[in-house]
């Protein structure tokens, strides 16, 4: 498990926006992953999608890493944000755009006041 933990730590350290998901950003393989990809695309955030369906150790490792039982899992600047429901709520309130901007990630959709 430590190998997957090291991979997860490196991925979230090296990339500003990481989404551990089922499928890829171009071809999500579950509705929840697809919803988070749509939100990030709308905001114009650069996304690194990691397909957990290709690696069972990574899929289980990311759940243990965040102590969060479901996929997708969104990280911004190394910080665990949450899954699809949390990302959707944060998007609707404008908090997600603000969080991205505060983290130095350029977004095309402005944060709500």
Wavefront OBJ file of the C-alpha trace (Angstrom):
o trace
v 0.000 0.000 0.000
v 2.884 2.387 0.647
v 3.761 2.378 -3.072
v 0.268 3.604 -3.947
v 0.471 6.156 -1.110
v 3.735 7.524 -2.538
v 2.162 7.701 -6.027
v -0.856 9.566 -4.640
v 1.331 12.012 -2.696
v 3.439 12.705 -5.798
v 0.392 13.192 -8.050
v -1.281 15.681 -5.724
v 2.003 17.491 -5.043
v 2.946 17.804 -8.729
v -0.451 18.877 -10.130
v -2.669 21.756 -8.994
v -5.986 19.974 -9.693
v -6.196 16.185 -9.455
v -9.341 14.123 -9.812
v -9.168 10.451 -8.904
v -12.047 9.166 -10.989
v -13.625 6.252 -12.787
v -12.595 6.679 -16.412
v -10.838 9.690 -17.891
v -11.832 13.351 -18.257
v -12.503 12.636 -21.939
v -14.500 9.475 -21.179
v -15.858 9.347 -17.616
v -17.190 5.920 -16.713
v -19.558 6.953 -13.941
v -22.003 9.801 -13.570
v -20.403 11.223 -10.440
v -16.966 11.421 -12.060
v -18.569 12.956 -15.152
v -20.314 15.618 -13.064
v -17.056 16.767 -11.425
v -15.307 16.846 -14.821
v -18.138 19.010 -16.225
v -17.840 21.425 -13.303
v -14.062 21.741 -13.660
v -14.379 22.130 -17.442
v -16.972 24.875 -16.975
v -14.629 26.687 -14.597
v -11.752 26.201 -17.035
v -9.582 24.569 -14.380
v -6.700 22.439 -15.638
v -7.484 18.897 -14.561
v -5.316 15.829 -14.187
v -7.672 12.860 -14.184
v -6.424 9.600 -12.717
v -8.406 6.540 -13.812
v -8.680 4.328 -10.723
v -10.322 1.558 -12.775
v -6.911 0.782 -14.285
v -5.251 0.092 -10.922
v -6.983 -1.682 -8.018
v -4.172 -0.782 -5.584
v -4.509 2.895 -6.454
v -8.311 2.722 -6.200
v -8.136 1.292 -2.671
v -5.095 3.398 -1.777
v -6.787 6.701 -2.542
v -9.771 5.735 -0.384
v -7.457 5.008 2.537
v -5.308 8.093 1.870
v -8.231 10.506 2.261
v -10.239 8.289 4.599
v -13.070 8.770 2.101
v -14.913 5.687 0.837
v -16.025 6.809 -2.609
v -14.675 7.859 -5.992
v -14.338 10.514 -7.409
v -12.022 12.412 -5.107
v -10.949 15.965 -5.905
v -7.689 17.524 -4.715
v -6.725 21.178 -5.182
v -3.116 22.146 -4.464
v -2.632 18.963 -2.455
v -5.731 19.494 -0.320
v -8.559 16.964 -0.354
v -11.772 18.741 -1.300
v -14.285 15.895 -1.420
v -16.415 13.898 -3.802
v -19.056 14.762 -6.369
v -21.706 16.064 -3.952
v -19.282 18.362 -2.119
v -17.751 19.620 -5.390
v -21.264 20.310 -6.752
v -22.329 22.227 -3.633
v -19.096 24.230 -3.640
v -19.542 25.007 -7.339
v -23.128 26.169 -6.866
v -22.176 28.462 -3.980
v -19.138 29.882 -5.816
v -16.812 28.454 -3.179
v -15.069 26.080 -5.606
v -14.108 28.875 -8.016
v -12.871 30.937 -5.062
v -10.868 28.019 -3.718
v -9.236 27.462 -7.113
v -8.448 31.162 -7.479
v -7.088 31.386 -3.930
v -4.847 28.398 -4.705
v -3.444 30.220 -7.742
v -5.336 28.164 -10.303
v -6.666 30.297 -13.135
v -10.365 29.857 -13.865
v -12.425 31.341 -16.689
v -15.674 31.514 -14.738
v -15.557 34.184 -12.028
v -16.240 33.340 -8.419
v -19.576 34.549 -7.124
v -19.469 37.474 -4.725
l 1 2 3 4 5 6 7 8 9 10 11 12 13 14 15 16 17 18 19 20 21 22 23 24 25 26 27 28 29 30 31 32 33 34 35 36 37 38 39 40 41 42 43 44 45 46 47 48 49 50 51 52 53 54 55 56 57 58 59 60 61 62 63 64 65 66 67 68 69 70 71 72 73 74 75 76 77 78 79 80 81 82 83 84 85 86 87 88 89 90 91 92 93 94 95 96 97 98 99 100 101 102 103 104 105 106 107 108 109 110 111 112 113
